[in-house]
Amino acid sequence: MRTVRYKNTCEILVSEGLLVPADIEAARTQSAKTGESTIESLLRETPLSEADLARCLSAQHQLPMIPISRYQIDGDLLQALEADFVWEHGLLPLSRIGAAVIIAVAEVPPAPAIATLRERLHAEPFFTISYLDEIQVEISRELEFSDEQKITIDQAVRTRRRGGRAPERTTETTGVSSTSSLLEALDDSWENIFEEAEKNVRDGSI
């Protein structure tokens, strides 16, 4: 099975010409104040769209895109993870296929987060790229978050990112929806996994 190596998303966006270094620096400065992720700051403060981000990361990491709104999500997998962990890293487990778990992510998580996924899910994570906004909506729906719970979890995540200091300001990012499609030319192991995954996808009427 192919192992996905972590690549710095900001460096990818600059190398692909979607952003300039000044955009990244400004977003990091803003993130240090608000506790939001650098990607959230970029989506809110620059012309970068979630569609741009998803297409870029799919191509760079050679990962597919599955529209999670049409996917039959295994709620038990999400229950195995801490709510603030999935919220912080923008990830949503979709289904288990043999020794693997398909996980929708807004960006490939760092090594410690991947290790946590392996430990908690007792499986090898295989990632698909999705939109952060869609992931957060599905997390909220699956875990039945109230508005107050979402605010509480978001505040806890932002405070932890700031080393225990409360964020100076909270903001929400909005996503841009688009039609997602699978990338071609995946290696054999990925093709087999996602052929099986497609059996779990609801038909278009749902």
C-alpha beads as a LAMMPS data file, in Angstrom:
LAMMPS data file: protein, C-alpha beads

206 atoms
205 bonds

1 atom types
1 bond types

-500.0 500.0 xlo xhi
-500.0 500.0 ylo yhi
-500.0 500.0 zlo zhi

Masses

1 110.0

Atoms # bond

1 1 1 0.000 0.000 0.000
2 1 1 1.192 3.486 -0.809
3 1 1 2.163 5.715 2.114
4 1 1 1.310 9.403 1.865
5 1 1 4.119 11.654 2.999
6 1 1 3.296 14.912 4.700
7 1 1 4.025 18.002 2.632
8 1 1 3.657 21.544 3.902
9 1 1 0.422 22.835 2.420
10 1 1 1.506 26.468 2.414
11 1 1 4.678 25.620 0.496
12 1 1 2.595 23.670 -2.017
13 1 1 0.235 26.600 -2.562
14 1 1 3.144 28.982 -3.173
15 1 1 4.932 26.561 -5.501
16 1 1 1.736 26.151 -7.528
17 1 1 1.349 29.910 -7.882
18 1 1 -1.931 30.093 -5.972
19 1 1 -0.438 32.324 -3.276
20 1 1 2.691 34.388 -2.650
21 1 1 4.919 34.184 0.450
22 1 1 3.460 37.432 1.791
23 1 1 0.014 35.793 1.880
24 1 1 1.378 32.962 3.998
25 1 1 3.176 35.283 6.398
26 1 1 0.074 37.428 6.874
27 1 1 -2.073 34.341 7.481
28 1 1 0.366 32.976 10.046
29 1 1 0.391 36.299 11.870
30 1 1 -3.411 36.322 11.910
31 1 1 -3.522 32.706 13.068
32 1 1 -1.232 33.495 15.982
33 1 1 -3.842 36.001 17.177
34 1 1 -7.047 34.071 16.480
35 1 1 -5.977 30.484 17.014
36 1 1 -7.528 29.469 13.710
37 1 1 -5.424 27.358 11.380
38 1 1 -3.270 29.009 8.748
39 1 1 -5.447 27.423 6.053
40 1 1 -8.588 28.901 7.619
41 1 1 -6.925 32.324 7.602
42 1 1 -5.909 31.909 3.956
43 1 1 -9.416 30.877 2.911
44 1 1 -10.874 33.884 4.688
45 1 1 -8.301 36.549 3.851
46 1 1 -7.062 35.665 0.340
47 1 1 -8.688 34.787 -3.005
48 1 1 -7.843 31.122 -2.368
49 1 1 -11.013 29.017 -2.550
50 1 1 -11.698 25.608 -1.067
51 1 1 -12.017 24.272 -4.621
52 1 1 -8.539 25.632 -5.479
53 1 1 -7.108 24.122 -2.308
54 1 1 -8.700 20.723 -2.867
55 1 1 -7.646 20.449 -6.506
56 1 1 -4.087 21.490 -5.683
57 1 1 -3.688 19.031 -2.800
58 1 1 -5.296 16.200 -4.769
59 1 1 -2.794 16.665 -7.568
60 1 1 0.219 17.143 -5.276
61 1 1 -0.525 14.148 -3.061
62 1 1 -2.142 12.057 -5.813
63 1 1 -5.209 11.589 -3.641
64 1 1 -8.797 11.267 -4.869
65 1 1 -11.733 13.501 -4.078
66 1 1 -14.986 11.874 -2.950
67 1 1 -18.102 14.040 -2.405
68 1 1 -18.806 13.206 1.231
69 1 1 -22.371 14.517 1.006
70 1 1 -23.173 11.384 -1.025
71 1 1 -21.251 8.985 1.193
72 1 1 -22.727 6.594 3.746
73 1 1 -20.657 7.559 6.790
74 1 1 -19.845 4.974 9.461
75 1 1 -20.621 6.937 12.615
76 1 1 -18.872 4.429 14.872
77 1 1 -15.510 5.435 13.418
78 1 1 -16.072 9.082 14.295
79 1 1 -17.121 8.128 17.813
80 1 1 -13.722 6.476 18.301
81 1 1 -11.989 9.852 17.970
82 1 1 -12.031 12.932 20.181
83 1 1 -14.323 15.647 18.843
84 1 1 -11.734 18.388 19.209
85 1 1 -9.138 16.195 17.446
86 1 1 -11.215 15.764 14.286
87 1 1 -12.258 19.416 14.414
88 1 1 -8.697 20.667 14.809
89 1 1 -7.300 18.583 11.944
90 1 1 -10.326 18.833 9.662
91 1 1 -10.803 15.108 9.133
92 1 1 -13.796 12.794 8.894
93 1 1 -13.609 8.960 8.900
94 1 1 -15.940 7.591 6.231
95 1 1 -15.775 3.788 6.216
96 1 1 -13.643 0.801 7.073
97 1 1 -12.494 -1.500 4.272
98 1 1 -10.508 -4.437 5.561
99 1 1 -7.441 -3.112 7.378
100 1 1 -7.931 0.435 6.054
101 1 1 -10.171 3.349 6.955
102 1 1 -11.129 5.927 4.320
103 1 1 -10.803 9.422 5.824
104 1 1 -11.843 12.709 4.237
105 1 1 -9.369 15.509 5.012
106 1 1 -9.014 19.159 4.070
107 1 1 -5.225 18.690 4.025
108 1 1 -2.943 15.771 4.825
109 1 1 -2.483 15.765 8.607
110 1 1 0.977 15.785 10.218
111 1 1 2.653 12.587 11.387
112 1 1 1.496 12.770 15.049
113 1 1 -2.133 13.051 13.943
114 1 1 -1.731 10.125 11.545
115 1 1 -0.245 8.074 14.385
116 1 1 -3.276 8.930 16.535
117 1 1 -5.599 7.780 13.754
118 1 1 -3.789 4.439 13.488
119 1 1 -3.918 3.945 17.254
120 1 1 -7.553 4.918 17.781
121 1 1 -9.011 3.275 14.661
122 1 1 -6.728 0.205 14.653
123 1 1 -6.353 0.618 10.900
124 1 1 -4.239 2.224 8.218
125 1 1 -5.698 5.598 7.193
126 1 1 -6.257 6.260 3.488
127 1 1 -7.087 9.868 2.718
128 1 1 -9.434 11.572 0.312
129 1 1 -9.406 15.344 -0.158
130 1 1 -12.551 17.294 0.646
131 1 1 -13.604 20.805 1.638
132 1 1 -13.053 21.928 5.225
133 1 1 -16.507 23.480 5.362
134 1 1 -18.166 20.219 4.265
135 1 1 -16.113 18.186 6.729
136 1 1 -17.083 20.435 9.631
137 1 1 -20.748 20.328 8.631
138 1 1 -20.697 16.518 8.587
139 1 1 -18.828 16.314 11.900
140 1 1 -21.442 18.589 13.464
141 1 1 -24.284 16.527 12.014
142 1 1 -22.853 13.132 12.935
143 1 1 -22.004 14.192 16.498
144 1 1 -25.225 16.208 16.811
145 1 1 -23.467 19.370 17.908
146 1 1 -25.536 22.280 19.065
147 1 1 -24.380 25.776 18.120
148 1 1 -23.065 26.176 21.647
149 1 1 -21.074 22.949 21.441
150 1 1 -19.512 23.990 18.152
151 1 1 -18.453 27.298 19.654
152 1 1 -17.035 25.572 22.733
153 1 1 -15.011 23.052 20.717
154 1 1 -13.757 25.696 18.309
155 1 1 -12.665 27.889 21.214
156 1 1 -10.865 24.948 22.856
157 1 1 -9.005 24.129 19.636
158 1 1 -7.982 27.736 19.061
159 1 1 -6.845 28.127 22.663
160 1 1 -4.687 25.002 22.423
161 1 1 -3.087 26.256 19.212
162 1 1 -2.145 29.448 21.074
163 1 1 -0.415 27.538 23.853
164 1 1 -3.296 27.847 26.299
165 1 1 -4.040 31.512 25.610
166 1 1 -7.600 32.334 24.585
167 1 1 -7.996 33.592 20.998
168 1 1 -8.256 37.316 20.490
169 1 1 -11.059 36.945 18.003
170 1 1 -13.161 34.147 16.550
171 1 1 -14.261 33.988 12.937
172 1 1 -15.908 31.454 10.693
173 1 1 -14.740 30.450 7.266
174 1 1 -17.095 29.683 4.417
175 1 1 -16.483 27.182 1.698
176 1 1 -17.202 27.203 -2.022
177 1 1 -19.017 24.100 -3.229
178 1 1 -18.168 22.397 -6.490
179 1 1 -18.503 19.004 -8.164
180 1 1 -15.757 16.653 -6.986
181 1 1 -14.300 13.823 -9.081
182 1 1 -11.835 10.979 -8.580
183 1 1 -8.301 11.441 -9.846
184 1 1 -7.088 9.043 -12.494
185 1 1 -3.928 6.942 -12.487
186 1 1 -4.018 5.808 -8.873
187 1 1 -1.782 2.863 -8.045
188 1 1 -3.344 -0.602 -7.779
189 1 1 -3.799 -0.599 -4.020
190 1 1 -5.671 2.689 -4.088
191 1 1 -7.824 1.549 -7.020
192 1 1 -8.858 -1.579 -5.175
193 1 1 -9.708 0.326 -2.024
194 1 1 -11.822 2.922 -3.775
195 1 1 -13.572 0.396 -5.994
196 1 1 -14.758 -1.143 -2.762
197 1 1 -15.488 2.292 -1.286
198 1 1 -17.756 3.184 -4.185
199 1 1 -20.065 0.353 -3.159
200 1 1 -20.853 2.387 -0.042
201 1 1 -21.708 5.572 -1.906
202 1 1 -25.368 6.427 -1.951
203 1 1 -27.116 6.935 -5.241
204 1 1 -27.635 10.500 -6.433
205 1 1 -31.203 10.680 -5.148
206 1 1 -30.111 10.748 -1.508

Bonds

1 1 1 2
2 1 2 3
3 1 3 4
4 1 4 5
5 1 5 6
6 1 6 7
7 1 7 8
8 1 8 9
9 1 9 10
10 1 10 11
11 1 11 12
12 1 12 13
13 1 13 14
14 1 14 15
15 1 15 16
16 1 16 17
17 1 17 18
18 1 18 19
19 1 19 20
20 1 20 21
21 1 21 22
22 1 22 23
23 1 23 24
24 1 24 25
25 1 25 26
26 1 26 27
27 1 27 28
28 1 28 29
29 1 29 30
30 1 30 31
31 1 31 32
32 1 32 33
33 1 33 34
34 1 34 35
35 1 35 36
36 1 36 37
37 1 37 38
38 1 38 39
39 1 39 40
40 1 40 41
41 1 41 42
42 1 42 43
43 1 43 44
44 1 44 45
45 1 45 46
46 1 46 47
47 1 47 48
48 1 48 49
49 1 49 50
50 1 50 51
51 1 51 52
52 1 52 53
53 1 53 54
54 1 54 55
55 1 55 56
56 1 56 57
57 1 57 58
58 1 58 59
59 1 59 60
60 1 60 61
61 1 61 62
62 1 62 63
63 1 63 64
64 1 64 65
65 1 65 66
66 1 66 67
67 1 67 68
68 1 68 69
69 1 69 70
70 1 70 71
71 1 71 72
72 1 72 73
73 1 73 74
74 1 74 75
75 1 75 76
76 1 76 77
77 1 77 78
78 1 78 79
79 1 79 80
80 1 80 81
81 1 81 82
82 1 82 83
83 1 83 84
84 1 84 85
85 1 85 86
86 1 86 87
87 1 87 88
88 1 88 89
89 1 89 90
90 1 90 91
91 1 91 92
92 1 92 93
93 1 93 94
94 1 94 95
95 1 95 96
96 1 96 97
97 1 97 98
98 1 98 99
99 1 99 100
100 1 100 101
101 1 101 102
102 1 102 103
103 1 103 104
104 1 104 105
105 1 105 106
106 1 106 107
107 1 107 108
108 1 108 109
109 1 109 110
110 1 110 111
111 1 111 112
112 1 112 113
113 1 113 114
114 1 114 115
115 1 115 116
116 1 116 117
117 1 117 118
118 1 118 119
119 1 119 120
120 1 120 121
121 1 121 122
122 1 122 123
123 1 123 124
124 1 124 125
125 1 125 126
126 1 126 127
127 1 127 128
128 1 128 129
129 1 129 130
130 1 130 131
131 1 131 132
132 1 132 133
133 1 133 134
134 1 134 135
135 1 135 136
136 1 136 137
137 1 137 138
138 1 138 139
139 1 139 140
140 1 140 141
141 1 141 142
142 1 142 143
143 1 143 144
144 1 144 145
145 1 145 146
146 1 146 147
147 1 147 148
148 1 148 149
149 1 149 150
150 1 150 151
151 1 151 152
152 1 152 153
153 1 153 154
154 1 154 155
155 1 155 156
156 1 156 157
157 1 157 158
158 1 158 159
159 1 159 160
160 1 160 161
161 1 161 162
162 1 162 163
163 1 163 164
164 1 164 165
165 1 165 166
166 1 166 167
167 1 167 168
168 1 168 169
169 1 169 170
170 1 170 171
171 1 171 172
172 1 172 173
173 1 173 174
174 1 174 175
175 1 175 176
176 1 176 177
177 1 177 178
178 1 178 179
179 1 179 180
180 1 180 181
181 1 181 182
182 1 182 183
183 1 183 184
184 1 184 185
185 1 185 186
186 1 186 187
187 1 187 188
188 1 188 189
189 1 189 190
190 1 190 191
191 1 191 192
192 1 192 193
193 1 193 194
194 1 194 195
195 1 195 196
196 1 196 197
197 1 197 198
198 1 198 199
199 1 199 200
200 1 200 201
201 1 201 202
202 1 202 203
203 1 203 204
204 1 204 205
205 1 205 206
